[in-house]
Amino acid sequence: MPTLLLTGFEPFHTHPDNPSANAASELDGANLGHVQVVSALLPVEPRTAAQKLLGLLDRLSPDAVLLTGLAAGRPHVSLERVAVNVMDFNIPDNAGNTYRDAPAHEHEAAPAAYLSTLPLRNILQVWREAEIPGQISNTAGLYLCNFVMYQALHYLNETNAAHVPCGFLHVPANPAVALAVPEDRPALPYLPQSEITRAVKIAAETTVKGMRATDQ
């Protein structure tokens, strides 16, 4: 059965929860027409995240890849347009490491950037029809979200699988993340976890429908 690989991240920094992980877990095993969702949780550390992600891509040979992560502070869901070959962390990863001006992929021939191959405009339109505000973002940051998007797109391009839809979706805080902010700090915008999961599911469904249209 064709598969869509859906990933989320474990909690990191001061956040006690990660809504991307919750959405991925809730959607694991879901059938989207003729495509089954296979979910995985990625660690917030480059070496182990790449090892797990590339292992999944190699083992599953998925027909689509939807990577997700938390962007605390953004008010709604956003689709990333581009991943760049740079790591420059403002906060340490979960191993306590901070990278500055480091490549996301060390091979000298690795390109400076990759564009998402998800049907970005179609997803935005279906979100709007479902009354879910969203946007296309032109920066995935320079932390782990950008890193795994770059790693996945590079792998697919290097293994003659550039036709596989692949990209990154950032989700806002959920109540657990928002409530963990100290009272003396600005409050975070948030969405209920159920709405975050619904947005991720719609993005996955729209990607799958785009695959069908391409196959016809």
N, C-alpha and C positions, 0 to 999 in steps of 0.2 A: 504494500500500500504506500502511495506517495506520502512524504512527511514534510511538515514544517517545523524546523527547529526554533523553539522559543526560549530565550534565556532571560534571566533576571540576575540581580546581584544580591549578595548577602549584605546585612547591615554594615555601616561603616561610619567612621568619624564619631560624631556625637549622636547619630541617629539610632534609636533603639530598634527600629523596624525598617524594612525596605519594601515599599509597595510594589516594586517591579518583581521581587521574589514572590510576593503573595499572588500577584496576577498570574505569573508563570505556573505556580503550583496549582492554582485553581483551574487552569486551562489544560493542564497536562492530560493527555489521552483524549481530548475532545476531537470529535470528527467534524471537519469543515467540508461537507460534501464528500469528495473522494480523497481528501487529504487529512491525515491524522497529525495532531499536535504532539510533539515530543519536547518536554520542557527540561531545563537544566538550570542549576544555580551556579553562578560563577563567583570565584573568590575575588576580593578587592586587592589584588597584588598582581603585577604584570606577568611575571614568569609563570605562576601557577594558573592564572586566568588563560593565558595563551595555550599552555599545555592542555588544559581541559577543553577549551573551545576547539582547538585544532584536532584533538582526539575525537571529539564528537562529529566534526565535519568529515573526518576521514572515515569514521565507522558508519555513520548514518548516510552519507552522501545525500543530504536533504534536498528537496525540490524547492524549498524556500527557507530563508533565514530571517527571523525577526528578533533583534537584540533590543533589550529594554533596560532602563536604569532610572535612578532617581535624580531629578534636578530640583532640589529643595529651593524654594523661592520663586520658581516659575508658577504662574497662576493656572496653567492648563497644560494639556498634553501637546507635545511638539515632535515633529519629524525632522531628523537631521539630514541635511542635504549633502554634507561632505565630511570625510574623515581625513585628517592630516597626519603626516609622518613625524609627529612631535609628541613628546611627553614633557610636561612642565607643570608639576603639581603645586597647588596652593596649600594643600593639606597632605599629611603623610598617608600612605596606603595602610592596609591592615597589618602589614609586617613592620610598620614604623619607618618606611623608607620614603624619601622625597626625591623626585627626579627633576633635574633642570636642563632644559635644552637638549634632551636625549631623544634619539630616534625611537619611534614606535616599532620599527622593523630595522634591524641592523644591516641587512644586505645592501650593499652599495648601489645595486640597481633598483631598489625599491623606489617607486615614484613618490613625489611629494604629497600627493593626495589621491583619494578615490571618491567618486560621487556615488551616492546611494542609488541602488537599482530597484527600489520599491516604487510602486505606483503612487507617488506622493500626492499629486493633485486629486486622484481618485479617492484616496483615503480621506483627505480633507473634505471632499464633497460628501462622502457617506457619513463622516462624523457630523457635519452640519445638518444633514437630513435627520440624524439621530439626536439632534440638539446637544451635541458635544462640541464646545469651542476647542479649536486647535489651530496650530500654525506650522509653517515650515521654518526651521531654524537654520541659520547659516554658520553656526559654530556648535560643535558637540563638546566644547571645552578641550582641555589638554590632559584630562585625567583618565580614568579607566574606561569610561564610556567611549570616548574617541579612540582609545587604544584597541578595544575589542572590535569596534566597527572597522578600523583599518586592518586589523589582523584577518578578520573574516573575508573582507573584500579582496585582500591580497591573495589569500589562500585560493579563493574561487577563481581569480584571474590566472593564477599560476598552475591550476589543475584543469584548465580548459572547461571551467564551469561558470564562466562569467555571465551566462544566460540565467543563472539561478537568481531570483529576486532576493536582495539582501540589503538590510539597512538597520537604522537605529531609531528607537522611539523613546523619548524622555517623558517621564511621568512626574507630576507634582507630588508634594507631600500628601500623605493620608493623615487622618486624625492622630494616630499614634506618634508620627513624626512631629506634627505641629504642636501637640500637647507637651512634648519633651523640651521645647524651647523655654529657657528661663524667663521669668516674668519681666526681668529688666532688659530683655532683648526684643527687637521688633517681632511681631507675630508673623508666622508663615502663612501664605495662602495654601489652601488644601482642598482636596476632593475626597468624598467618601471612597473607601476601597472598592466598593461595588461599582462605582462609576469609572474608576481607573481600570478595573478588570474589563468592564464593558468596552472601553475605548481600545484596549489592547486586542480584545477579541474581534472587534470590528476591523481593526487594521489587518489582522491576520486573515479574516474572511475576505476582505477586499483584495489582498495580495493573492489569495488562492483563486478568486474569480478572474483576476488579471492573467494568471497562469493558464486558465481554461481558454480565455479569449485568444491568447497567443498560440495555443495548441491547435485551435480550430483552423 
